[in-house]
Amino acid sequence: MTKKILITGAAGFTGLHACEYFSKKRYHVIGVARKQISDQKWQMEACDLLDKERVYCLFKKHRPDYCLHLAGVNSVAQSWSEPLSAVNINVIGTLHLLEAIRQFNPDCKVVVTGSALSQSDHPYAVSKFFQQKLSLEWGRLFNLSIIVAKPSNLIGPGPSAGIVSVLAEQIVKMEKDKKIEPISISHLENKREFLDVRDAVAAYEILLNKGAIHSTYEIGSGHMNTLDEVTRIYQSLTENELTFLSVNANAENPPDLMDAKKMKELDWQPQFSLIESISHILSYFRVIH
């Protein structure tokens, strides 16, 4: 019997990859986005998660076997300019979703995607901390099958606003215009744990099928890379001579590596190397530009 999965944030970077992945795996995919999208290969529903009644109707109508909750504010900069909006969408929107499941679809297994930045010092981190905490507590209190996944910094081909994609788009525009201009970057020695979004989505499927409920799973590559290493890879993939300028005097304190031991116990391993991911990102922007 075909399993039905409802994916929130289906128009976003990870959501598009998730819908494509689960569709290819022969799941019945219901993608949920704030605005109606009609040109996808899977079923789409328009729903603002802050509209409680609309969320309730969604689960009464579809009653999915699985829910992958990707929707929310994922920009630190946006959380500084609109902190209340970030908290509303990430916390209240998630609670509307969980309450809809509790009332109308209690057998649905849910993966809520948290963030590696939930311990950082900005409004986005606060919103993700409470999202993760409330999701697990709602699961325990009401006996719901809820899991929290905490991925590291996701990269890959597609419409991402992350630094690795921003750099790729600037490089491709330079290639097209035959220009040589310095590219500003926060600090070349800043470190990130980069993980290909396609590896993250594969991990989410494993969690939906084999993950232990009321648990948190960290998902990462196990490697820290500086932005300088990223720029060197880009230089190896383009004929343009690239120059990067650090705009911050001091490097950031690097976040902790994700502890992916529990994921590896479920037979998950990253499949994409950093250079493969960056090469695919560059190819994506070369096609769309």
N, C-alpha and C positions, 0 to 999 in steps of 0.2 A: 504494500500500500504506500502511495506517495506521501511523504511527510510534508507538512505545511509549515513554512517559516515566515514570520513577519519581521521585517528589518526596518528599524527607524533610521532616520538620517540617510535615506537611500539615494539622495541626490548629492551627497557629499563625497569627499575623496575616498574614505574607507567604504562608505555605503555602496558606491558604484562597483567597487571591486567585490564586495560581499555579495551583492545581487547577482553579478556575473558568475561568481564562483559557485554559489548554491544552485543557480539555474543550471549550470553545466553538470552539477552533481545530481540532477533530476529531482530536486526539491521543488515543491510548489511555492514560488516566491511571491510574497506580497510586500512590495516596497512602499515605505511611508515617507512622505516629504511634506513640507509646509505648503507647497504649491503643486497643483496637478501637473504631471509630466506624462505625455501621451505617446512618446516615440521610443519607449523601451521595449525589450523583448519579454519582460515580465510584468505582472500585474502591479499597477501603482494606485495608491490612495493618497489623497490630500488630507493632511491633518496637522493642526498646530497642537502640540502636546500640552499647551497651557489651556486649551479648550477641553475641560474635563468631560463634558457630555459627548463631544466628538470622539474622544479617546475611548470612552465606554462603548459607544456604538461600533467602533472599529473591532473591538474584541468580541462583542455580542455577534457581530456579523461573520467574522472569519474563524474564531476559535482555533488559533494555530497550535501546532504541536510544540513549536519553538518560537522564541522571540530573541532577536539580537538587537540590543538597544545601543545604537551608535549616535543618536541625535544629541545635539547640545552645542553650547558655546565651547569652542576649543582654542580660542585665541586669548593669550595672556594680555595683549594690548587692548583688545575689546573689553576684557574684564575690568581693566583699569578705568576705561572711559564710561562703561556702563555696568558697574558692579551689581546693581540690583537685578538687571536683566540676566546676567550670568547666573546668579543664584536662583532666580525664578525658573529659568529654562532647565538648568542642570539638576536642581533639587526638586522643585514643585512639579516640573514636567515629568520627572522620573516617578514621583509619587503617584501622579495621575495614572501613569502606565501600570504601576504595580497594583494600584487599587482596582483598575479595570480587570487585571488578571485575577486578583483575589475574588472579585465578585462574579465574574462571568467565565473565567477560563483557568481555574485553579490547578489543572494538570499540566499547564504549559510550563516548559523548562526555559529559563531565562538566563542569558548572559548579559550583564550590564558592564559596559566598558568604562573603567575608571582611568586613572592617569598616573604615570610615574612622577608627575609634578605635584601630587596631592599633598606633599609635605613641604612645598616651597612657600615663599612669602609674597603672595599676591592673591587678589580676589578669585581668580580662576582656581587656584589650589584649594581655597576654602570651599568653593562650590563643589569641587570633585571629592574632597574629603567627606563632606556631608552626604553627597550622593552615594558614595561607596558604603559608608556607615549605615545609612538608612536602608539601603537595598538589602544588606545582610540581615539587619534587625527585622525588617518586614518579612523576610523569608523565615526567620526563626519564630517570630511571634505568630505568624499565620500559616506556618507549615507549607510554604511555597518553595518551589524548586529554583532557587536563585543562586547564581554564581557571579562573582566579580572578577573580571579580567583586567590586569594592569599592564598595558603594553608600554614599551619604551618609545623613543622618538621614531614615528613611522615615516618611511620614505617610499618612493616608487613612482611609476608612470601614472599620470592622471592630474586632475585639477587640484593640486596641493598648494597651500600658501606657506609651506615650510621652507626653511632657509636653503635646503639642497635643491628644491624645485625653483626657488627664486633665482638662485645662481644659474641654473640651467637655462632658464628663460632669457636672462640677460646675455648669456654667452651666445645663444642661438640668434638673438636680435643683432648682436655684434657681427656674427658670421654673415648674416643676411645683408646688413648694411655696409659690410667691409670696413668697419670702424674698429679702432683700438682705443678703448677708454678704461680707466681704472674702475674697478668694481668695489664698492664699499662693503665691508663685512664687520660684524660686531668686534670680534677679536680672533685672530688666526689660531690662538692656542686654546680657545674654548673647546670643551670636549662634549660629545654626545654619544649615547648608545643608540646607534641607528639600526632599525629593523625594517625589512621590506614589508610593506602592507599586505602583500600576498601571503607571506609567512604568518602574519598575524591572523588573517582571515582563516587560514587552514587551522590555526590553533583554536579559534573560536568554534569551528565545527567539532573538533575533538572534545572541547569542553561541553558542548551541547549534548554530545553522545556519551561521553565517559567521565565528565568532570563530577567531582563530589559537591553536592549542594551545600550552601551556607559557607562556602570556601572562597578564598581569594587566590588567584593564580597570577604570578608575575611572568611576563613574556618579553624576552629580550634576546639579543644576539650573543651576549656575553663578552662583547668587545667595546671598548671606548675608542673613539677616533676624534682627532682634532679637526677643526675646520680647515686647517692647513693641509691635512692629509686629503680632505675632500677636494680642495682646490688643485692639488697635484694630480689627482685622478682626472679631473676635468681637463687639465692642461694636456694630459696624455691622450685625450679623446678628441681634441680639436686642433686645427692647424693655426688658429689665431694665437698670438702671443698674449697671455693673460696677465694682468696686474691687479692685485688685490690690496686694498687699503684698510687697515684696522681703524675703526672709528672710536673705539673705547680704549682707554689707557691700560685698564687692568683686565686680566682674564677672569672669568667666572669661576666659582668653586664648582667642580663637576658634581653632578648628582650621583647617587650610588648606582652601581650596576643592578639590574634586575636579577633576582634569584629564580632562574627558570627550572630549578631542580624538579619541582612538581610536574611541570609540563613535560620534561624529558622522561619522567616515570610513566607518562601516558603515550610515550613513543613519538613525541613531537621533536623535530629538529629544524632549524632554519635551513632553507634550500637555496637562498639567494645571497651571494657574497656582496660586499659593499660595492665593488667595481661593477658587478652585473647590474645592481640596482641603479647606480648612477648612469651607466651606459643606456639603460632602458628609459630613464628619465630624459636624458638628452635626446634620444630618438623620438620620444613622445613630443617634445617641444619642436623638434625639427619638422615633424609631420604637420602639427597644427599651425605653424608659422610659415 
